[in-house]
């Protein structure tokens, strides 16, 4: 059997009373969850609130994690559901102020060129319909597999493949319209 998911192990340690394990989970996933939530809620403060709500679910519900499932996939599913709830409650009023706060986490290993390229890609993605942004973000920025994306979005594999293809095509069109080559991204 494969080694247990490190994030699931941290969560189990938190359930056992280790507060540092929760802090590690927040450190590992907080920024990425905020960027993902921003794709849905389109407001930096709301994205941070969604991330906080996501971790609050871990703290308050203290739900046992299902053995064999990936913790990270479950965490993103919770974040997506929280973001959708936020959009339903607040309507579609959006603000793009402070986008720079959630665009990219600071990663010392990532070069300036790569950071700028990812930032441009992220900004261009904001022109896409919500479902395209979600699927591209999960795939490009967080590296989820199609199977994991299926679980997070609650869609079948064929639907996700088709959604990815349409989203990539739409993004390619935007990039070319802006004078960039899709292959460079």
C-alpha positions in Angstrom: 0.0 0.0 0.0 1.2 3.5 -0.8 2.5 5.7 2.0 -0.2 7.7 3.7 -0.9 11.2 2.4 1.4 13.6 4.3 -1.4 16.2 4.6 -3.9 13.6 5.8 -1.3 12.6 8.4 -1.0 16.2 9.6 -4.7 16.5 9.8 -4.8 13.3 11.9 -2.2 14.7 14.2 -4.3 17.9 14.6 -7.3 15.7 15.4 -5.1 14.1 18.0 -4.4 17.5 19.6 -1.3 18.8 17.8 -2.0 22.5 17.0 1.3 22.8 15.1 -0.1 20.3 12.6 -2.9 22.6 11.7 -0.5 25.5 11.5 1.5 23.5 9.0 -1.6 22.8 6.9 -2.4 26.5 6.8 1.2 27.3 5.8 1.2 24.6 3.1 -2.2 25.4 1.6 -3.4 28.8 2.7 -2.0 31.0 -0.1 -3.0 28.5 -2.9 -6.5 28.1 -1.5 -6.8 31.9 -1.4 -5.8 32.2 -5.0 -8.2 29.4 -6.0 -11.1 31.0 -4.0 -10.3 34.3 -5.8 -11.0 32.6 -9.1 -14.6 32.1 -7.9 -15.4 35.1 -5.6 -13.3 37.7 -7.5 -12.6 39.7 -4.4 -9.3 39.5 -2.4 -10.9 40.0 1.0 -13.6 37.5 0.3 -11.1 35.0 -1.0 -9.2 35.3 2.3 -12.5 34.9 4.2 -13.3 31.7 2.2 -9.8 30.3 3.0 -10.4 31.1 6.7 -13.8 29.4 6.5 -12.3 26.4 4.9 -9.8 26.0 7.8 -12.6 26.7 10.2 -14.4 23.6 8.9 -11.3 21.6 9.8 -11.3 23.0 13.3 -15.0 23.0 14.1 -16.3 19.9 12.4 -13.2 17.8 13.2 -14.4 15.3 10.6 -12.4 12.1 10.3 -10.7 12.0 7.0 -11.7 9.0 4.8 -8.8 6.6 4.5 -7.5 6.3 0.9 -8.8 9.7 -0.3 -6.4 12.6 -0.9 -6.6 15.3 1.8 -5.7 18.1 -0.6 -8.5 17.2 -3.0 -11.0 17.2 -0.1 -9.6 20.5 1.2 -10.1 22.2 -2.3 -13.6 20.7 -2.5 -14.4 22.4 0.9 -12.9 25.7 -0.3 -14.9 25.5 -3.6 -18.1 24.9 -1.7 -17.4 27.8 0.7 -16.6 30.1 -2.2 -19.8 29.1 -4.1 -21.8 29.7 -0.9 -20.2 33.2 -0.6 -21.1 34.1 -4.2 -24.7 32.9 -3.5 -24.9 35.0 -0.4 -23.3 38.1 -1.7 -24.4 38.0 -5.3 -22.0 38.9 -8.1 -20.6 42.2 -6.7 -16.9 42.1 -7.3 -13.8 44.1 -6.7 -10.4 43.6 -8.2 -8.6 45.9 -5.8 -5.7 44.2 -4.0 -5.4 41.5 -6.6 -1.6 41.6 -6.1 -2.2 40.2 -2.6 -3.5 36.9 -3.9 -1.9 36.5 -7.3 1.2 34.6 -6.4 2.6 33.2 -3.2 6.2 34.2 -2.7 8.4 31.2 -3.6 12.2 31.9 -3.4 12.9 29.0 -5.9 10.7 30.6 -8.5 12.5 33.0 -10.9 11.3 36.5 -11.7 10.5 35.6 -15.2 8.3 32.6 -14.2 6.5 34.8 -11.6 5.7 37.5 -14.2 4.6 34.8 -16.7 2.3 33.2 -14.1 1.0 36.6 -13.1 0.1 37.5 -16.7 -1.5 34.1 -17.2 -3.5 34.5 -14.1 -4.7 38.0 -15.2 -5.6 36.8 -18.6 -7.5 33.9 -17.1 -9.8 36.4 -15.3 -11.3 37.2 -18.7 -12.6 33.6 -19.0 -16.0 32.3 -17.7 -15.9 31.0 -14.1 -15.9 27.3 -14.9 -12.9 27.8 -17.3 -11.0 29.7 -14.6 -11.6 27.0 -12.0 -10.5 24.1 -14.1 -7.4 25.9 -15.5 -6.4 27.1 -12.0 -6.7 23.7 -10.6 -4.7 22.2 -13.4 -2.0 24.9 -14.2 -1.4 26.5 -10.8 -2.1 23.7 -8.3 -1.2 20.7 -10.5 -4.3 18.6 -9.8 -4.8 15.6 -12.0 -8.0 15.2 -14.0 -9.2 12.6 -11.5 -8.7 15.0 -8.7 -10.4 17.8 -10.6 -13.3 15.5 -11.3 -13.7 15.0 -7.5 -13.4 18.7 -6.7 -15.8 19.9 -9.4 -18.1 16.9 -9.1 -17.9 16.2 -12.8 -17.1 13.1 -14.9 -13.7 12.7 -16.5 -15.0 13.3 -20.0 -16.6 16.6 -18.8 -13.4 17.7 -17.2 -11.4 16.8 -20.4 -13.8 18.7 -22.5 -13.9 21.7 -20.1 -10.1 21.8 -20.1 -9.9 21.7 -23.9 -12.5 24.5 -24.2 -10.8 26.5 -21.5 -7.4 26.1 -23.1 -8.8 27.1 -26.4 -10.4 30.2 -25.0 -7.2 31.1 -23.1 -5.2 30.6 -26.3 -7.5 33.0 -28.1 -7.1 35.7 -25.4 -3.3 35.3 -25.3 -3.0 35.6 -29.1 -5.3 38.6 -29.1 -3.0 40.2 -26.6 0.1 39.4 -28.7 1.4 36.4 -26.8 2.1 32.9 -28.0 0.1 30.2 -26.1 3.1 27.9 -26.2 5.2 30.4 -24.2 2.8 30.0 -21.3 
